[in-house]
Amino acid sequence: MKQEDMMAALEAVKKSGITVNGDLVLEKKVDYEVANVENGGIGIQINNYYGVEQQKAQESQALTREELAQAVVAVQSFMWGSSAYAVLFCELRDHKGYSNNMAQFERDITEIGEQHKLDWPCAEGTLSDAFRHNSFLEKHVDRWADIGAKSRAILLLDKFQQALTQ
């Protein structure tokens, strides 16, 4: 990328209204990727960062265990196997401020499975296996349809989002 192209890209980022402090983007969701510039040694990469206000909104939407259990039970008929729990994890991660890691989510689902009859167990390593074989899971759920995620994952995601709002 030429120096002038880099400057134009930086100007576009500046005009979009985001603020940059060090390496942190603090205000708006952005989908900019500006490649590293070899000649100038300058590089920017901003990928779907959700700022402080979005984070506060997510934290206020945190689920109780019983709400999670009800939503998980409601979507069992749309699941195709244990790896489908990765879709549920991603929705919680991206929209509900779920701050626990994958291993804790697997334990949460196992406990829910002991209280409610679930069609699929969620053993240790289930989510990491799903992430290893489905790269779209690493992206924000709002982008899945655009990047060609599996239709069954998008259907499950939609049904889980509906179950969470009931």
C-alpha positions in Angstrom: 0.0 0.0 0.0 1.3 3.4 -0.9 1.9 6.1 1.6 -0.8 8.3 0.1 -3.3 5.4 0.2 -2.4 4.9 3.8 -3.0 8.5 4.6 -6.4 8.4 2.8 -7.4 5.4 4.8 -6.3 7.1 8.1 -8.4 10.2 7.1 -11.4 7.9 6.5 -11.0 6.4 9.9 -10.7 9.9 11.4 -13.8 11.2 9.6 -15.8 8.2 10.8 -15.8 9.6 14.3 -13.8 7.0 16.2 -11.1 7.9 18.6 -7.8 6.1 18.8 -5.8 6.1 22.0 -2.7 4.0 21.7 -3.9 0.7 20.4 -7.5 1.0 21.7 -10.5 2.1 19.7 -13.1 3.4 22.1 -16.3 4.6 20.5 -17.8 2.9 17.4 -18.1 -0.5 15.8 -15.8 -0.4 12.8 -15.0 -2.8 10.0 -11.8 -1.3 8.7 -8.7 -3.2 7.8 -5.8 -1.3 6.7 -2.8 -3.5 5.9 0.6 -2.8 7.4 2.6 -0.4 5.3 6.0 -1.8 4.6 7.6 1.5 3.4 6.4 3.7 6.2 6.4 1.2 9.0 2.9 2.3 9.9 0.1 -0.2 10.3 -3.5 -0.2 11.5 -5.9 -3.1 11.9 -9.3 -2.5 13.4 -11.7 -5.4 13.4 -15.1 -5.2 14.9 -14.2 -3.7 18.2 -17.1 -2.9 20.3 -16.4 0.0 22.6 -17.1 0.9 26.2 -20.8 1.8 25.7 -21.5 -1.5 23.9 -19.7 -3.4 26.7 -21.8 -1.7 29.3 -24.9 -2.6 27.4 -23.8 -6.2 27.2 -23.1 -6.4 30.9 -26.5 -5.1 31.7 -28.0 -8.0 29.6 -26.2 -10.8 31.5 -28.3 -13.9 31.8 -29.1 -15.8 34.9 -28.3 -19.5 34.9 -32.1 -20.3 34.7 -32.6 -18.0 31.7 -29.7 -19.7 30.0 -31.1 -23.1 30.8 -34.5 -22.3 29.4 -33.0 -20.9 26.2 -30.7 -24.0 25.8 -33.6 -26.4 26.4 -35.8 -24.4 23.9 -33.3 -24.9 21.0 -32.4 -28.5 21.5 -34.5 -29.6 18.5 -32.4 -27.3 16.2 -29.0 -28.8 17.4 -27.2 -31.3 15.3 -24.7 -32.5 17.9 -22.5 -31.3 20.8 -20.5 -29.0 18.5 -23.7 -26.9 18.1 -23.1 -25.5 21.6 -20.3 -23.4 20.1 -23.0 -21.4 18.3 -24.7 -20.7 21.6 -21.4 -19.8 23.2 -20.7 -17.3 20.4 -24.1 -15.6 20.8 -23.5 -15.2 24.5 -20.0 -13.9 23.9 -21.0 -11.4 21.3 -24.4 -10.1 22.5 -24.8 -11.0 26.1 -21.5 -10.1 27.7 -20.7 -13.7 28.6 -17.2 -13.3 30.0 -16.4 -16.9 31.0 -14.1 -19.0 28.8 -15.1 -22.0 26.7 -14.3 -24.5 29.5 -16.5 -22.7 32.0 -19.3 -22.7 29.4 -18.9 -26.4 28.9 -19.2 -26.9 32.7 -22.3 -24.6 32.8 -24.0 -26.7 30.1 -23.1 -29.9 31.8 -24.7 -28.6 35.0 -27.8 -27.5 33.1 -27.8 -31.0 31.5 -28.0 -32.6 35.0 -31.0 -30.5 35.8 -32.8 -30.6 32.4 -32.7 -33.5 30.0 -30.6 -32.2 27.1 -30.3 -34.2 23.8 -26.6 -33.5 23.5 -23.8 -33.6 26.2 -21.2 -30.9 26.2 -18.0 -32.6 27.2 -14.7 -31.0 27.9 -13.1 -29.9 24.7 -16.3 -29.8 22.7 -16.1 -26.1 21.9 -12.4 -26.0 21.1 -13.0 -28.8 18.6 -15.8 -26.9 17.0 -13.7 -23.8 16.8 -10.9 -25.7 15.2 -13.1 -27.1 12.4 -15.3 -24.0 11.8 -13.4 -20.8 11.4 -16.5 -18.6 11.2 -17.0 -19.2 14.9 -14.1 -16.8 15.6 -16.0 -13.9 13.9 -18.7 -11.9 15.5 -22.1 -13.6 15.0 -23.5 -10.5 13.2 -21.1 -11.3 10.3 -21.8 -15.0 9.9 -24.3 -14.7 7.1 -21.9 -12.4 5.2 -19.0 -14.7 5.4 -20.8 -17.9 4.5 -21.4 -19.6 7.8 -23.2 -22.9 7.7 -27.0 -22.5 7.3 -27.7 -24.8 10.2 -25.5 -22.6 12.4 -27.4 -19.5 11.3 -30.8 -21.2 11.9 -29.7 -22.3 15.4 -28.3 -18.8 16.1 -31.7 -17.2 15.1 -33.7 -19.6 17.3 -31.4 -19.2 20.2 -31.6 -15.3 19.9 -35.4 -15.7 19.9 -35.3 -18.0 22.9 -33.2 -15.5 24.9 -35.7 -12.8 24.3 -38.7 -14.8 25.6 
